[in-house]
Amino acid sequence: MTDVSLAAIYHYRPVSDWIGSAGMPTAAQLAAVARAGFEVVINLDQLDSRYALPDERATVEALGMTYVQIPVLWVRPTHEDFVAFVAAMDQFADKRVFVHCVANYRASVFLTLYRILRLGWPPAEALRDLTSFWQPDAVWQQFIESELPA
């Protein structure tokens, strides 16, 4: 098998020493995630997505990592989705966590909000980091605004 690096994963971004995010990884790329020391994979894509890796849970668990799926609708992210994400991140706060979706747009928004609301990042800095990589559309911009304190 060819050695695959994290940089080969679509839109891979290291967020911190203990968090990474990306678009949809292949099975070989998940092996690279495990080799890089990540212990938890959080998938924010839909269960029936056309982009989904067949039985991603089994692949992740066979690599010795914990798998969490929080299916977030692309066209309708909800507060409940974000609450579930925060709970998962808090549950695994002592682990290295890899968060992904299809293109790292859902993941990057959720992580931006997490950084602001849980890790105390200045909003301008976290949002600047987000928009350096992706400009959220109207649905996602409204979602961001609805989750941030007034």
Helices and strands as residue ranges (DSSP letters): G 6-8, E 13-14, E 19-22, H 27-35, E 40-43, H 56-62, E 66-69, H 79-91, E 97-100, H 106-117, H 123-131, H 138-147
